[in-house]
Amino acid sequence: MLTIEQKIAEEIGAKSVQVNAAIELLDGGATVPFIARYRKEVTGGLDDTQLRNLEERLRYLRELEERRSAILASIAEQGKLSDELKKEIVEADTKARLEDLYLPYKPKRRTKAQIAREAGLQPLADGLRSDPTQAPEEAAKAFINAEKGINDIKGALDGARSILLEEFSEDAALVGQLREWLTERGQIRAKVVAGKEAEGAKFRDYFDHAEAIKSIPSHRLLALFRARNEGILDLELEPTIEPDQGHAEAEGRVAAHFGIAQRGRAADTWLLETCRQTWRVKLHLHLALDLFGKSREGAEDEAIRVFGDNLKDLLLAAPAGPKVVMGLDPGIRTGVKVAVVDGTGKLLTTHTVYPHEPKNQWDQSIAQLAAMCKQLGVNLIAIGNGTASRETDKLVGDMLKKHPDIKLAKVVVSEAGASVYSASEMAAREFPELDVSLRGAVSIARRLQDPLAELVKIEPKAIGVGQYQHDVNQVKLARALDARVEDCVNAVGVDVNTASAPLLARVAGLSASVAENVVKFRDANGPFKTRDALKKVPRLGDKAFEQCAGFLRIPAGDNPLDASSVHPEAYPVVERIIKACGREVRQIIGDTSFLKTLRAEQFTDDTFGLPTVRDILRELEKPGRDPRPEFVTAAFAEGVEDLKDLKPGMVLEGRVSNVAAFGAFVDIGVHQDGLVHVSALSTKFVKDPREVVKAGDVVKVKVLEVDIPRKRIALTMRLDDPLGDTRTSAPGAAAARKDDRGPRRDGASRPGGARPGSAPAPTNNAFADAFARAKRN
């Protein structure tokens, strides 16, 4: 039997020695970012993705071992643990297999089978099973006993059948075989609950729906479960596409497993009926619940993965950098909230203008904004993409026309989560005197400067890039998203002298309380001059320093290496390099041509091998390099501000707001994101949309069709495609499924209904026809 380490090694494509080393580091308190970056020699170069998978599987397998031990102890306590059973339990490699083996021994309420055994009917059940030549009615006569509640032949036979039903349905081998068969052949069937048609109109695509459980996409499965939870649909798991035939096959499998067949013997019919009831009464329901749970878990894992990928793309979006930014939080009746922050994110001033109804102070608002821009030297204006976004965008455009001396760019940014931050305890501590409505404008301005630094203040689930995020396991979701945030923060690095406590808390090795201590120490003693000074921070001990030091940057400190990702423990390597070349560290930093002449092999030792030395030489070429892309903005088309302004054939620029398994949603500035179906992302076959686009990307799209009543927009990135024809030359290109859906733009999941811009249900219009043609190809 493979050890935990060997199993994980096979799954992540590594050697057992690598996995052992990583587990030892994790158990010792090391974080994934630290291990991936600074312990490459120890783990043989396992990357952060492998380490995250290792961490998740280690958790599962350790839980499996705990459950295995508990089951062995329980059965042993009952005095029923045979060597053969123990071997099967020890070799069980999944939780489902363990529970199958444990089922006959699991403490349960008093069953019909137990009552029958107490009434002395076990010999009758065994006798009919072992010798089907006996006539059941004749054999049952000997077991009638009024004192034990067996008053007649029927009572005796019913009791004997209850015993066999329990024994048959708890046979681990049979349950395992039928689970595999049902997984391969099973069909999920959905039917609308009578009288719920109107209430459940958003789920109408599923009112009579069937699909193979092994291939149903995660987003569709989660939609079905949501509809069931809301009482709109009944869900069944049928054994095949022809239910009657499938049930008959399942009953036959039960009978074959126990050697039962119709051979003309007296008890054959009775035994076959017992097999039929074993499947119909016991196993079908049990396995349906089991497979629904397993399938839901897989669908949730996929939804969490998609959410995590989108979150990573958003967090690692290009920062505008240290520029003076004006943030505008659009509103109509309540006005447009204004906040200006300096290059470090410090709040300079706030204001509210009322260009829209009912005050209609358009010219006055332009004058006020222009005065603020000139006085404070604003470089960029960030406009939230919520209500009145395009109207506010037009306001800024008019201001720039009337004041050509103001040279700046305007950018529409996602305001998802800004309201959550505004009302949070964190925002209240940061801006205790500031009105809640104005805090949102500050967040909008800062997220343009540095999306990562600002978005870490918001619970990941509120950022709005998930898919059915409220339907999945919330503990698993939070753990996965926290891991993504941690990976992103440490991949970029953090300026310890400007970072907020929430950002510092995401650095490897720093807890929220220690991060607060870093900020308090910095406020009391001034900026850190060296990384070593961090050791003076209360509760930041040697272990925490080891974990965090390489990810914290001091750009203008005493030691230039403190501005890099070179870990302080590796400074001796740099000293060897300096000694060998006879130059100061400041002289070699950035001298790419010279650094490329150095051979890493010259500077290795027993502690620092080639991977670390190569990383150091690359870092010296460009210390503190930012892995994020260059900042670019999407230019929304003038005059295209609403759905009614869109016309088929328009080529527009937009920003990818979300990526799902079935395509990408693109914000083109009309308050409804359009959908580029996966088949319209490229002329080549695309399996995963993230192979082509990521959240935050600026893309050009062509409008295929606009469905104004349903608020849906069909887009394509294949700009040469003729209108009304989404056929692709790529083999295997799929059509938009009738129920492809995504989350709402505000981050909340859309209960069963399609996201604006998602692929529609089949109708008789050209929009559906285009997708139908794509499906035929």
C-alpha positions in Angstrom: 0.0 0.0 0.0 1.3 3.5 -0.9 2.1 5.9 1.8 0.5 9.4 1.9 3.7 10.9 0.6 3.8 8.4 -2.3 0.2 9.0 -3.2 0.7 12.8 -3.3 3.9 12.4 -5.3 2.1 10.4 -8.0 -0.7 13.0 -8.1 1.4 16.1 -8.4 4.1 14.6 -10.6 6.9 14.7 -8.1 9.2 12.4 -6.2 8.4 11.1 -2.7 11.5 12.8 -1.3 10.3 16.1 -2.6 6.9 15.6 -1.0 8.4 14.5 2.3 10.5 17.6 2.4 7.6 19.9 1.6 5.4 18.2 4.2 8.1 18.6 6.9 8.4 22.3 6.0 4.6 22.8 6.1 4.3 21.0 9.4 7.1 23.2 10.7 5.0 26.3 10.1 6.5 27.3 6.7 4.1 28.9 4.2 3.6 27.9 0.6 5.0 31.2 -0.9 8.1 30.9 1.3 8.7 27.2 0.4 8.2 27.9 -3.3 10.5 30.9 -3.4 13.2 30.2 -0.8 13.4 26.4 -0.3 13.8 25.2 -3.9 16.9 23.1 -3.0 15.0 21.4 -0.2 11.9 20.5 -2.3 13.6 20.0 -5.6 11.9 23.0 -7.1 8.2 22.3 -6.4 6.2 25.4 -7.5 3.4 27.1 -5.7 0.7 25.3 -7.7 2.2 21.9 -6.9 2.5 23.0 -3.2 -1.1 24.2 -3.0 -2.3 20.9 -4.5 0.0 19.0 -2.1 -1.4 21.0 0.9 -5.0 20.2 -0.1 -4.4 16.5 -0.7 -2.4 16.2 2.5 -5.4 17.6 4.4 -7.8 15.1 2.7 -5.5 12.1 3.2 -4.9 12.9 6.8 -8.6 13.1 7.4 -8.9 9.8 5.6 -6.4 8.2 8.0 -8.2 9.6 11.0 -11.5 8.2 9.8 -9.8 4.8 9.0 -8.4 4.6 12.5 -11.8 5.4 14.0 -13.5 2.8 11.9 -11.0 0.1 12.8 -11.4 0.9 16.5 -15.2 0.8 16.3 -15.3 -2.6 14.5 -12.6 -4.0 16.8 -14.6 -2.9 19.8 -17.6 -4.8 18.5 -15.3 -7.9 18.2 -16.0 -8.2 14.4 -12.6 -7.1 12.9 -11.4 -10.1 11.0 -8.0 -10.1 9.2 -9.7 -9.9 5.8 -11.9 -7.0 6.8 -8.9 -5.2 8.3 -7.0 -5.6 5.1 -9.8 -4.2 3.0 -10.2 -1.2 5.4 -6.4 -0.5 5.4 -6.3 -0.6 1.6 -9.4 1.6 1.0 -8.2 4.7 -0.8 -11.3 6.9 -0.7 -13.7 8.1 2.0 -16.6 6.5 0.0 -14.9 3.1 0.0 -14.2 3.3 3.7 -17.9 4.1 4.5 -19.0 1.2 2.2 -16.9 -1.2 4.3 -18.1 0.3 7.6 -21.8 0.3 6.7 -22.7 -3.2 8.1 -20.9 -2.3 11.4 -22.0 1.3 11.7 -24.2 1.8 14.8 -27.7 2.4 13.7 -31.2 2.7 14.9 -33.1 -0.5 15.5 -34.0 -1.7 12.0 -36.6 -4.1 10.6 -33.7 -6.5 10.0 -32.6 -6.3 13.6 -36.1 -6.9 14.8 -36.4 -9.9 12.5 -33.1 -11.4 13.7 -34.3 -11.0 17.3 -37.4 -12.9 16.3 -35.2 -15.8 15.1 -35.7 -15.3 11.4 -32.0 -15.3 10.4 -32.0 -19.1 9.7 -35.0 -18.7 7.4 -33.3 -16.0 5.4 -30.0 -18.0 5.2 -31.9 -21.2 4.3 -33.8 -19.7 1.4 -30.7 -18.0 0.0 -28.5 -21.1 0.3 -31.1 -23.6 -0.9 -33.6 -22.0 -3.4 -35.3 -25.4 -3.9 -37.2 -24.8 -0.7 -40.7 -23.4 -1.1 -40.7 -20.1 0.9 -44.2 -20.6 2.3 -43.4 -24.1 3.5 -40.1 -23.1 5.0 -41.7 -20.1 6.8 -44.3 -22.2 8.7 -41.6 -23.4 11.1 -40.8 -19.8 12.2 -44.3 -18.6 13.1 -44.1 -17.5 16.8 -46.8 -15.2 18.1 -44.8 -14.5 21.3 -42.1 -13.0 19.1 -44.5 -11.1 16.8 -44.4 -13.5 13.9 -48.1 -14.3 13.5 -48.3 -15.8 10.0 -46.3 -16.9 7.0 -46.3 -13.5 5.5 -44.8 -12.0 8.6 -42.0 -14.6 8.6 -41.1 -14.1 5.0 -41.3 -10.3 5.3 -38.8 -10.5 8.2 -36.5 -12.8 6.3 -36.6 -10.4 3.3 -35.7 -7.5 5.6 -32.6 -9.3 6.7 -31.5 -10.1 3.2 -32.3 -6.5 2.0 -30.0 -5.2 4.7 -27.2 -7.7 4.0 -27.4 -7.2 0.2 -27.5 -3.4 0.4 -24.5 -3.4 2.8 -22.3 -5.6 0.6 -19.3 -3.3 0.0 -18.2 -5.0 -3.3 -21.7 -4.7 -4.7 -22.2 -1.1 -3.6 -18.8 -0.2 -5.2 -19.6 -1.9 -8.5 -23.1 -0.2 -8.7 -21.6 3.2 -7.8 -19.1 2.9 -10.7 -21.9 1.7 -13.1 -24.3 4.5 -12.1 -21.5 7.1 -12.3 -20.9 6.0 -15.9 -24.5 5.5 -17.0 -26.5 7.8 -14.7 -28.8 10.5 -16.0 -29.9 13.5 -13.9 -33.5 14.2 -14.7 -35.2 17.4 -13.7 -38.9 18.0 -13.6 -40.7 21.2 -12.5 -42.8 20.8 -9.3 -46.5 21.1 -10.2 -47.7 24.7 -9.7 -44.2 26.2 -9.5 -44.0 27.1 -13.2 -44.6 30.8 -12.7 -42.5 31.2 -9.5 -39.7 29.3 -11.1 -39.7 31.0 -14.5 -36.0 31.8 -14.2 -35.4 28.0 -14.2 -37.7 27.3 -17.2 -34.8 25.8 -19.2 -34.8 22.9 -16.7 -38.5 22.2 -16.4 -37.9 19.0 -18.4 -34.2 18.3 -18.6 -32.0 15.2 -18.7 -28.2 15.0 -18.8 -25.4 12.5 -18.0 -24.1 13.0 -14.5 -20.5 12.2 -15.6 -20.4 15.1 -18.1 -22.8 17.8 -16.9 -20.8 21.1 -16.5 -20.4 22.4 -13.0 -22.3 25.6 -13.5 -25.3 23.7 -14.9 -25.3 21.2 -12.0 -25.1 24.0 -9.4 -28.1 25.7 -11.1 -30.1 22.4 -10.9 -29.3 22.0 -7.2 -30.2 25.6 -6.5 -33.6 25.1 -8.2 -34.2 22.0 -6.1 -33.3 23.8 -2.9 -35.8 26.6 -3.8 -38.5 24.0 -4.3 -38.8 24.6 -8.1 -37.5 21.3 -9.4 -37.5 17.7 -8.5 -34.3 15.9 -9.3 -33.8 12.2 -9.9 -30.8 10.1 -10.8 -31.9 7.4 -13.3 -29.6 4.5 -14.2 -29.8 5.1 -18.0 -31.4 7.3 -20.5 -34.2 4.6 -20.6 -35.2 4.4 -16.9 -37.2 1.2 -17.0 -34.4 -0.6 -18.9 -31.8 0.8 -16.5 -33.6 -0.3 -13.4 -34.0 -3.8 -14.8 -30.3 -3.9 -15.5 -29.4 -2.7 -12.0 -31.7 -5.4 -10.5 -30.0 -8.0 -12.7 -26.6 -6.8 -11.4 -27.7 -7.3 -7.8 -29.0 -10.8 -8.6 -25.9 -11.8 -10.5 -23.6 -10.6 -7.7 -25.3 -13.1 -5.3 -25.7 -15.9 -7.8 -29.5 -15.6 -7.9 -31.4 -16.5 -11.1 -34.7 -17.8 -12.4 -34.0 -21.5 -12.8 -37.5 -22.8 -12.0 -36.7 -23.5 -8.3 -39.3 -22.8 -5.6 -37.6 -19.8 -4.0 -36.2 -18.2 -7.2 -39.1 -15.8 -7.7 -39.0 -14.7 -4.0 -35.3 -14.2 -4.1 -35.4 -12.2 -7.4 -38.1 -9.9 -5.8 -35.7 -9.5 -2.9 -33.0 -8.4 -5.4 -35.5 -6.0 -7.1 -36.3 -4.4 -3.7 -32.7 -4.2 -2.8 -32.1 -1.9 -5.8 -35.4 0.0 -5.7 -35.8 0.5 -2.0 -32.3 0.5 -0.7 -29.4 1.0 -3.2 -30.9 3.4 -5.7 -31.7 6.1 -3.2 -28.5 5.5 -1.3 -26.3 5.8 -4.4 -28.3 8.7 -5.9 -27.7 10.7 -2.7 -24.1 9.6 -2.7 -23.4 10.5 -6.3 -25.3 13.8 -6.1 -23.1 14.7 -3.1 -19.9 13.6 -5.0 -21.0 15.4 -8.2 -21.9 18.6 -6.3 -18.5 18.5 -4.5 -16.8 18.2 -7.9 -18.9 21.1 -9.3 -18.1 23.2 -6.3 -14.4 22.5 -6.7 -14.6 23.6 -10.3 -16.5 26.8 -9.4 -14.0 27.5 -6.7 -11.1 27.0 -9.1 -12.7 29.4 -11.6 -13.3 31.9 -8.9 -9.7 31.6 -7.7 -8.3 32.0 -11.2 -10.4 35.1 -11.9 -9.5 36.5 -8.5 -5.8 36.0 -9.2 -6.1 37.8 -12.6 -7.9 40.7 -11.0 -5.4 41.0 -8.1 -2.5 40.9 -10.5 -4.0 43.5 -12.9 -1.8 46.3 -14.0 -1.4 49.1 -11.4 -1.5 52.7 -12.5 1.3 53.4 -10.0 2.1 56.3 -7.8 -0.1 58.9 -9.5 -2.5 61.4 -8.1 -6.0 59.9 -8.7 -9.5 61.3 -8.4 -12.0 58.6 -7.6 -15.6 59.1 -8.6 -18.4 57.0 -7.1 -21.3 57.7 -9.4 -24.8 58.3 -8.1 -27.9 60.1 -9.4 -30.1 61.5 -6.7 -27.4 61.2 -4.0 -24.8 62.9 -6.2 -21.3 61.8 -7.4 -19.0 61.3 -4.5 -15.4 62.6 -5.2 -12.2 61.6 -3.4 -8.6 62.6 -4.4 -5.6 60.6 -3.2 -1.9 61.3 -3.6 0.7 59.0 -5.2 1.0 57.0 -1.9 -2.8 56.6 -1.6 -3.1 59.2 1.1 -6.5 61.0 1.1 -6.2 64.7 0.1 -9.8 65.8 -0.1 -13.4 64.8 -0.7 -16.4 66.4 -2.2 -19.8 65.6 -3.7 -21.2 67.1 -7.0 -24.7 66.9 -8.3 -24.7 66.8 -12.1 -27.7 64.5 -12.5 -31.3 64.6 -11.5 -32.9 66.2 -9.6 -30.4 69.1 -9.2 -28.9 68.9 -12.7 -25.8 71.0 -11.8 -23.9 69.9 -14.8 -21.8 73.0 -15.5 -21.3 73.7 -11.8 -20.0 70.1 -11.3 -17.6 70.5 -14.3 -16.2 73.7 -12.8 -15.8 72.1 -9.3 -14.0 69.0 -10.7 -11.8 71.0 -13.0 -10.7 73.2 -10.1 -9.8 70.2 -8.0 -7.9 68.6 -10.8 -5.8 71.8 -11.3 -5.3 72.5 -7.7 -4.2 69.0 -6.7 -2.4 67.9 -9.9 -4.7 65.0 -10.7 -3.1 62.5 -13.2 -6.0 60.0 -13.5 -9.7 59.9 -12.9 -11.2 56.5 -11.8 -14.9 56.2 -12.4 -16.9 53.5 -10.7 -18.9 51.3 -13.1 -22.2 51.3 -11.1 -25.3 53.3 -11.6 -24.8 56.5 -13.6 -21.3 55.4 -14.6 -21.7 56.4 -18.2 -23.4 59.6 -17.4 -20.5 60.4 -15.1 -18.0 59.3 -17.7 -19.6 61.8 -20.1 -19.4 64.5 -17.4 -15.6 64.0 -17.2 -15.4 64.0 -21.0 -17.1 67.3 -21.1 -14.8 68.7 -18.5 -11.8 67.7 -20.5 -13.2 69.4 -23.6 -14.0 72.6 -21.8 -10.6 72.6 -20.0 -8.0 71.4 -22.6 -5.2 72.5 -20.3 -6.1 69.6 -18.0 -4.1 66.6 -19.3 -5.2 63.4 -17.7 -6.9 60.1 -18.6 -10.2 58.8 -17.4 -10.7 55.1 -16.6 -13.9 53.2 -15.7 -13.0 50.6 -13.0 -15.0 47.9 -11.3 -16.5 49.1 -8.0 -17.4 45.5 -6.9 -16.9 45.3 -3.2 -16.4 49.1 -2.7 -19.6 49.4 -0.7 -18.6 46.3 1.4 -15.3 48.0 2.3 -17.0 51.4 2.9 -19.2 49.9 5.7 -16.5 47.7 7.2 -14.8 48.1 10.5 -11.5 48.4 8.6 -12.7 51.5 6.7 -14.1 52.9 9.9 -10.7 52.7 11.5 -8.9 54.1 8.5 -11.4 57.0 8.0 -13.3 57.4 11.3 -14.5 60.9 10.4 -15.4 60.2 6.7 -18.9 59.5 5.6 -19.5 56.0 4.5 -20.6 57.1 1.0 -17.2 58.9 0.5 -15.1 56.0 1.6 -16.3 54.1 -1.6 -14.8 56.9 -3.8 -11.5 56.5 -1.9 -11.5 52.8 -2.6 -12.2 53.3 -6.3 -9.3 55.8 -6.6 -6.9 53.5 -4.8 -7.8 50.3 -6.7 -6.7 52.1 -9.9 -3.4 53.0 -8.3 -2.8 49.5 -7.0 -5.6 46.9 -7.4 -3.8 44.4 -5.2 -3.1 46.7 -2.3 -6.7 47.9 -2.2 -8.6 44.7 -3.0 -7.0 42.8 -0.1 -9.1 44.9 2.2 -12.2 43.4 0.8 -13.5 39.8 1.5 -12.6 37.9 -1.7 -16.2 36.7 -2.1 -17.4 40.3 -2.4 -15.1 41.2 -5.3 -17.6 39.8 -7.8 -15.6 37.4 -10.1 -17.2 34.1 -8.8 -19.6 31.7 -10.3 -22.4 30.4 -8.0 -20.2 31.4 -5.1 -23.0 31.3 -2.5 -23.8 27.7 -3.4 -20.5 26.2 -2.7 -18.8 25.0 0.5 -18.0 28.3 2.2 -15.1 27.0 4.3 -13.4 25.5 1.3 -14.1 28.6 -0.8 -12.6 30.9 1.9 -9.6 28.7 2.2 -9.0 28.6 -1.5 -9.4 32.3 -2.0 -7.2 33.2 0.9 -4.5 31.0 -0.6 -4.8 32.8 -3.9 -4.6 36.2 -2.3 -1.6 35.1 -0.3 0.1 33.8 -3.4 -0.6 37.1 -5.3 0.6 39.4 -2.6 3.9 37.5 -2.1 4.5 37.2 -5.8 4.5 41.0 -6.1 6.1 41.8 -2.8 5.1 44.6 -0.4 6.7 48.0 0.5 6.8 47.7 4.3 6.9 51.5 4.7 3.7 52.2 2.8 1.6 49.0 3.1 -1.6 48.9 5.1 -2.1 46.4 7.8 -4.5 44.4 5.7 -1.9 44.1 3.0 0.9 43.2 5.4 -1.4 40.5 7.0 -1.3 38.7 3.6 2.5 38.5 3.7 3.9 35.0 4.4 4.5 34.6 8.2 2.6 37.7 9.3 -0.7 37.4 11.2 -3.2 40.2 11.4 -2.0 41.2 14.9 1.7 41.2 13.9 0.8 43.3 10.8 -0.9 45.8 13.0 2.2 45.9 15.2 4.4 46.6 12.1 2.2 49.6 11.2 2.2 50.9 14.8 6.0 50.5 15.1 6.4 52.3 11.8 4.1 55.2 12.9 6.0 55.5 16.2 9.5 55.2 14.9 9.4 56.3 11.3 10.1 54.3 8.1 12.2 51.1 8.4 15.7 51.6 7.2 16.7 47.9 7.1 15.0 44.6 7.1 16.8 43.7 10.3 14.9 46.5 12.0 11.7 44.4 11.6 13.0 42.2 14.4 12.3 45.0 16.8 8.5 44.8 16.1 6.7 43.2 19.0 5.8 39.5 18.4 7.7 39.4 15.1 10.0 36.6 16.1 12.7 34.7 14.3 10.3 32.3 12.6 8.0 35.1 11.3 11.0 37.1 10.1 12.4 34.1 8.2 9.0 33.7 6.5 8.2 37.3 5.7 11.6 39.1 5.2 12.1 38.2 1.5 8.6 39.5 0.6 9.0 42.8 2.3 10.7 45.6 0.4 12.5 48.7 1.6 13.0 50.8 -1.6 15.1 53.6 -0.1 16.8 51.8 2.7 20.4 51.6 3.9 21.0 48.2 2.1 20.0 48.1 -1.6 19.4 44.4 -1.3 16.5 45.2 1.1 14.6 46.5 -1.9 14.9 43.2 -3.7 13.4 39.7 -3.3 16.8 38.4 -2.2 16.3 36.9 1.3 18.5 38.2 4.1 19.7 34.7 4.7 21.2 34.7 1.2 23.1 38.0 1.5 26.3 36.0 2.0 25.9 34.7 -1.5 25.8 38.3 -2.8 28.9 39.1 -0.7 30.7 36.3 -2.4 29.7 37.7 -5.8 30.9 41.2 -4.8 34.2 39.8 -3.5 34.8 37.8 -6.7 34.2 40.8 -9.0 35.7 43.5 -6.9 32.7 45.8 -7.3 30.2 47.4 -4.8 26.7 45.9 -4.7 25.2 49.2 -6.0 27.5 49.0 -9.0 26.4 45.6 -10.1 22.7 46.0 -9.5 21.0 46.5 -12.8 24.2 45.8 -14.8 22.6 43.1 -16.9 25.5 42.6 -19.3 28.0 42.1 -16.5 25.7 39.8 -14.5 25.1 37.5 -17.5 28.8 36.8 -17.6 28.7 35.3 -14.1 28.4 31.5 -13.7 26.0 30.6 -10.9 28.1 27.4 -10.2 30.9 29.6 -8.9 28.8 30.9 -5.9 27.0 27.8 -4.6 27.7 26.1 -1.3 26.1 23.4 0.9 23.2 25.7 1.8 22.5 27.6 -1.4 22.4 25.6 -4.6 22.0 26.5 -8.3 18.2 27.4 -8.1 18.8 30.0 -5.4 21.9 31.5 -6.9 20.3 31.8 -10.3 17.3 33.5 -8.7 19.7 35.9 -7.0 21.5 36.8 -10.2 18.2 37.4 -12.0 17.0 39.6 -9.1 20.2 41.7 -9.2 19.5 42.5 -12.9 16.2 44.1 -11.9 15.6 44.2 -8.2 12.0 44.3 -6.9 10.6 43.7 -10.4 6.8 43.7 -10.6 5.4 40.6 -12.3 2.2 42.6 -13.2 1.6 43.8 -16.8 1.9 47.4 -18.0 -1.1 49.7 -17.3 -3.5 50.1 -20.2 -7.0 51.4 -20.3 -10.1 50.5 -22.3 -11.6 53.3 -24.4 -15.4 53.0 -24.4 -17.0 54.3 -27.6 -18.5 57.7 -27.5 -22.3 57.7 -27.7 -22.6 54.0 -26.8 -23.9 54.2 -23.3 -27.0 52.0 -23.2 -28.2 48.7 -24.6 -30.3 50.6 -27.1 -27.2 52.2 -28.5 -25.7 48.9 -29.6 -26.1 47.7 -33.1 -25.0 44.4 -34.7 -21.6 44.8 -36.4 -20.2 47.4 -34.0 -16.6 46.8 -33.1 -16.0 48.1 -29.5 -13.2 48.0 -27.0 -13.9 46.6 -23.5 -12.5 45.1 -20.4 -13.0 41.4 -19.5 -14.9 41.5 -16.2 -15.2 37.8 -15.6 -14.3 34.4 -17.1 -16.5 31.3 -16.8 -16.2 27.8 -18.1 -18.4 28.7 -21.1 -16.9 32.0 -22.1 -15.9 35.5 -21.1 -18.0 38.5 -19.9 -16.9 41.8 -21.3 -17.8 45.3 -20.0 -18.3 47.5 -23.0 -19.7 50.5 -21.1 -23.5 49.9 -21.3 -24.1 48.7 -17.8 -24.6 45.1 -19.0 -21.7 42.8 -19.6 -21.8 41.0 -23.0 -20.9 37.4 -23.4 -18.2 36.1 -25.7 -19.0 32.4 -25.9 -16.0 30.1 -25.8 -16.6 29.2 -29.4 -16.3 32.9 -30.4 -13.0 33.6 -28.5 -10.7 32.4 -31.3 -10.6 30.9 -34.7 -8.8 28.0 -33.0 -10.4 25.4 -30.7 -10.5 26.7 -27.1 -11.0 24.3 -24.2 -10.5 26.7 -21.4 -11.4 30.4 -22.0 -8.6 31.5 -19.7 -6.2 30.2 -22.4 -7.3 33.3 -24.4 -8.4 35.9 -21.9 -8.2 36.8 -18.3 -10.2 39.1 -16.0 -8.9 42.7 -16.5 -7.7 42.2 -20.1 -8.6 44.9 -22.6 -10.1 43.3 -25.8 -11.8 44.3 -29.0 -15.2 42.7 -29.7 -17.9 42.8 -32.3 -21.6 42.9 -31.4 -23.4 39.9 -32.8 -26.9 40.6 -31.4 -28.6 42.5 -28.7 -31.7 41.1 -26.9 -33.0 44.3 -25.1 -36.0 42.7 -23.3 -33.8 40.1 -21.7 -30.8 42.4 -21.4 -28.4 40.1 -23.2 -25.5 40.9 -25.5 -23.8 38.4 -27.8 -20.2 39.3 -28.7 -17.4 37.8 -30.6 -13.7 38.3 -30.6 -13.5 36.8 -34.1 -13.9 40.2 -35.8 -14.0 38.8 -39.3 -17.0 36.7 -38.7 -20.1 37.7 -40.7 -23.1 38.9 -38.8 -25.7 36.2 -37.9 -23.1 33.4 -38.3 -21.0 32.3 -35.3 -19.8 29.2 -37.1 -16.2 28.4 -36.5 -13.6 26.6 -38.5 -12.2 25.1 -35.3 -13.0 21.4 -35.0 -15.1 20.6 -32.0 -16.3 24.2 -31.4 -19.2 24.2 -29.0 -22.3 26.3 -29.0 -23.6 28.3 -26.2 -25.6 26.1 -23.9 -29.1 27.1 -23.2 -28.4 27.7 -19.6 -24.8 29.0 -19.5 -24.8 31.5 -16.6 -22.5 33.6 -14.5 -22.7 35.7 -11.4 -24.3 39.1 -11.3 -22.1 42.0 -11.7 -22.4 43.0 -8.1 -20.8 39.7 -7.1 -23.9 37.9 -5.9 -24.8 34.7 -7.6 -27.7 34.9 -10.0 -30.2 32.3 -8.8 -30.8 30.1 -11.7 -31.3 33.0 -14.1 -28.8 34.1 -16.7 -26.4 36.9 -16.1 -27.0 39.8 -18.4 -25.0 39.0 -21.5 -25.0 35.3 -21.0 -26.1 32.9 -23.7 -29.9 32.7 -23.9 -32.3 29.9 -23.9 -33.2 28.6 -27.4 -35.8 30.9 -29.0 -36.9 31.6 -32.5 -34.7 34.7 -32.9 -31.4 35.1 -34.8 -29.5 35.2 -31.5 -30.4 31.6 -30.7 -30.1 30.5 -34.3 -26.5 31.7 -34.5 -25.6 29.6 -31.5 -27.5 26.6 -32.8 -25.5 26.8 -36.0 -22.3 26.9 -33.9 -23.5 23.7 -32.2 -23.9 21.9 -35.5 -20.3 22.5 -36.4 
